[in-house]
C-alpha cells in the first residue's frame, strides 16, 4: 500500500549517494538527524545524491534524486510521494508549495517554480526590496500520479498537471494539463492521449 503524502511513518533513514563511478559509496542518516540535512519528514529507501541542496521538504518512501539538484520549500510545503525519480540538474522552488504525487518523475534539468517575479511591469522584480513591496506571483504546483516531465521543461506557478499526463522535453507549462494526455511545445499543447497500460504494472508492484 502506498502511504499518504506527508504522513508520519516509522523510524526511517535516507541514503546519500556520492556522485562517483560505481561502486557507489553511501552514508546512512537516521531520521532523528533529518532536520539537520533539510528534511521536514522522511520515510524509508530514499536516496539523495550528496551534492543536492535540500531545504525543508517531506519525502515518502522509494525516492531517488540525482546529483546537482535543488529542492527547496522556503516557508511553504514541499511534498514528494512514493516511487519518484528526480533527474540530475533539476531545480524545484516551493516558495508557494509543490506536491509530487506517487509514481511521478522529472527528467534532467526540469524547473518547477511555484513563485516567480511578475514581468508585466506592475511590480518590482527582484528580491532585494523590502518585504512589504510585492515582487512575485506565488501559486502552488501539483503533479498528479504517473506524471512524467521531459528534460529541460519549465512548470510555472499555479499549474496542476493531471494524473498520467506526459510532458515532452523543453516544454513550457503555464496552465493546467488534462489527465492521460501527451503535451509538448512552448507553451504546452496537447499532442495525443497517453496509454493507461502502466496502471497494471502499478497494481503488480503494490500487490508485490
N, C-alpha and C positions, 0 to 999 in steps of 0.2 A: 504494500500500500504506500502511495506517495504521500509524504507528510504535507500538512498545510504550511504555506509560506509564512515564516515569522513565528512558528510555534516554538515552545520551549521543549527541547529534546533532552535526551540523556547526556551523560558526560561524553564529550566529543573531542576530536582532535583535528588539526589541519596539517597537511604535509606541504612544506615549502620546497620547491624544486629548483635546484641550481641549474642555470642555463648553460650547461656544458655538454659535450657529446656524451653518448652512453658509455659506460653505465652512469645513470643519473645518481646524484648524491642527494639525500633527503635530511631534513631536520624536522622533528616532530614537536609541535607546540600543543600543550594541554589547554583545555577550554578555559581554565582559570587565568590563562595568560592572554586570551584572545583580545581583550580590550586594549592591551598594550600594543598590539600589532594591527589595530584598525578594524576589528570586528565587533559589531553590536550583538550578534548571535551567530552561532556556528554549529553545524551538525557534522556527521562523520564522512570520511572518504572525500575530503576536499583537498585539492592540490592547487597551490598558488605559486607561480614562478617567483623566485626570490627578488627579482628586480621590478616587481609590480608595486605600485603605490595603492594602498588600500586605506580608505577613510570611512569608518562608521557604517559598515554595511552588514546585512543579515544574509546568511547563506544556508540553504538546506543541504542535503547530502548528495554525493556523487556529482561533484562540480569540479571542472578544471579551467584555470585561467592561465594562458600562456604569457610569455615574458614581455616586458616593456609596455604593459597596460596600466591604465589608471582607472580606478573605480572609487569615486568619492561621493559621499552623501551630503556633505556640508551639514546643515541643521535639519534637513528633511530625511525621509526614509529612502532606503535603497534595498530592495528585497530580491534575492535570487533564489529561484526554486531548485528542484532536483533534476539531475541528469542534464546539466547545462555545460556547454563548452564556450569559452570566450577566447577568440584567437589573439595572436600577438598584435601589439601596437594599437589596441583599442583604447578609446577614451570615453568614459561614461560619467557624465556630470549630473549628479542627482540633486541639483540645487532646489528643485521643486518636487522631487520624488520620482523614482524609477522602480518598476516591477517587471521582472522577467519570469514568466510562468514556466512550469515544468516542461522539459524537453525542448526548450527554445535554444537558439545558438547564434553566435556572432562570428563571422569570418574576420580575417585580418584587417586591421585599420578602420573598423567601424566606429562612428561617432554618434553618441546619444547625448543630446543637450536638452535637459528639462528646464533650462534657464538661459536666455541669451539677451544680448542688447537689442533694443528697438531701433531699427535702422531708418525709420520713417522721418526722423528729424524732430519728433515730438518730445524726445527726452535726450538727456545727456547720455553718452555712450562709452563710458569706461568706469572701472571700479575705484578710481582714485577720489571720487567726490564723496562728500559727507553722506551718511546713511539715509537722511530724510529726503534726499532727492531721488526720485525714481529713475533707474538706469536700465532696467531689464524687463523682459516679458516672461514670467515664470508660468509653467503648467506641467503637470506630471505626464510621464511617458509610461505606457503599458504595452508589453509584448505578450500576446496570448500563447497558449500551449502550442508547441511544434512550429513556432515561427522561426524562420531562418533568414538572416540578413547577410547579403553578399559583401565581399571585400570592398572597402573604401566608401561604403554608403553612409549617409548622414540622416539622422532622425531628429526632427525639430520639436520644440516644446508643444505639449498638448496632444501628441499623436497617440492613438490607440491602434495597434495592429492586431487584427482578429486572428483567432485560432487557425493554425495551419497555413497562414499566408507565407509566401516566399518572395523575398526582395532581391533582385539581381544586383550585381556589382555596380558600384559608382552611381547608385540611385539616391535622389534627394526626396525624402519622405516628409511632406509638410502638411499632410492631412490624414485622417483615419483611413485604414485599408480594410477591405472586407475579408471575411474568413475564406480559407481554402482557395486562394487565388494567387497567381504569379504576377508580380509587378516589376517594372524596370523603367529607367529614364529619369530625366530631371526637368520638371517634377515627375514623381512616380505615376505611371499609368498602368492599367490592368492589361495583361497580355492574354491570359487564359486561366482556366480553372486548374487547381492542383489536386492530384490524386490523394485519396484518404487511405490508401492501402497501408500506409505506415501505422495506422491505428491497430492493425492486427499484430504488428511487431511489438507495439507498446503493451498490448494485453499479454503476449507471451513473456515479455520481460518482467512484468509485475506479478504474473502468476508463478514465475520462477521455476 
